Amino acid sequence: MVTLYQALQLILQVVWFIMIVHIIMSWLINFQVLNLRQPLVAQIWDGLNRLLEPIYAPVRRILPNTGGLDLAPLVVFIIIIILRSALANNAGFFYGY
């Protein structure tokens, strides 16, 4: 069961990191520091969007339309924080104490 706990923590950490990279990259693209016409930048951007869209899409369906402001990443961040706290608070279940 310890392996399951560690695997869940690792998955949440990887999703957290990918989301941070995606958010920073979106800012850099919007402020024209990065250019999507560069093949490497476009490939990374497309890959990040493909990874995160299945996570963001259900949240976007629930949230009200806020125009140009996308609150889905914020909601997903909060969900990840709650899941990590729930895992940490119930770690004894996984360790068998």
For each residue, the residues with C-beta under 8 A, 3 or more apart:
1: 4 5 93 94 95 96
2: 5 6 94 95
3: 6 7
4: 1 7 8 94
5: 1 2 8 9 87 91 94 95
6: 2 3 9 10
7: 3 4 10 11
8: 4 5 11 12 87
9: 5 6 12 13 84 87
10: 6 7 13 14
11: 7 8 14 15
12: 8 9 15 16 80 83 84 87
13: 9 10 16 17
14: 10 11 17 18
15: 11 12 18 19 55 80
16: 12 13 19 20 77 80
17: 13 14 20 21
18: 14 15 21 22 48 51 52
19: 15 16 22 23 52 73 76 77 80
20: 16 17 23 24
21: 17 18 24 25 48
22: 18 19 25 26 48 49 52 73
23: 19 20 26 27 73
24: 20 21 27 28
25: 21 22 28 29 34 44 45 48
26: 22 23 29 30
27: 23 24 30 31
28: 24 25 31 33 34
29: 25 26 32 33 34 35 36 41 45
30: 26 27
31: 27 28
32: 29 35
33: 28 29
34: 25 28 29 38 41
35: 29 32 38 41
36: 29 41 42 45
37: 41 42
38: 34 35 41 42
39: 42 43
40: 43 44
41: 29 34 35 36 37 38 44 45
42: 36 37 38 39 45 46
43: 39 40 46 47
44: 25 40 41 47 48
45: 25 29 36 41 42 48 49
46: 42 43 49 50
47: 43 44 50 51
48: 18 21 22 25 44 45 51 52
49: 22 45 46 52 53
50: 46 47 53
51: 18 47 48 54
52: 18 19 22 48 49 55 56
53: 49 50 56 57
54: 51 57
55: 15 52 58 59 76
56: 52 53 59 60 70 72 73 76
57: 53 54 60 61
58: 55 61 62
59: 55 56 62 63 72 75 76
60: 56 57 63 70 72
61: 57 58
62: 58 59
63: 59 60 66 71 72 75
64:
65:
66: 63 69 70 71
67:
68:
69: 66
70: 56 60 66 73
71: 63 66 74 75
72: 56 59 60 63 75 76
73: 19 22 23 56 70 76 77
74: 71 77 78
75: 59 63 71 72 78 79
76: 19 55 56 59 72 73 79 80
77: 16 19 73 74 80 81
78: 74 75 81 82
79: 75 76 82 83
80: 12 15 16 19 76 77 83 84
81: 77 78 84 85
82: 78 79 85 86
83: 12 79 80 86 87
84: 9 12 80 81 87 88
85: 81 82 88 89
86: 82 83 89 90
87: 5 8 9 12 83 84 90 91
88: 84 85 91
89: 85 86
90: 86 87 93 94
91: 5 87 88 94 95
92: 95 96 97
93: 1 90 96
94: 1 2 4 5 90 91
95: 1 2 5 91 92
96: 1 92 93
97: 92
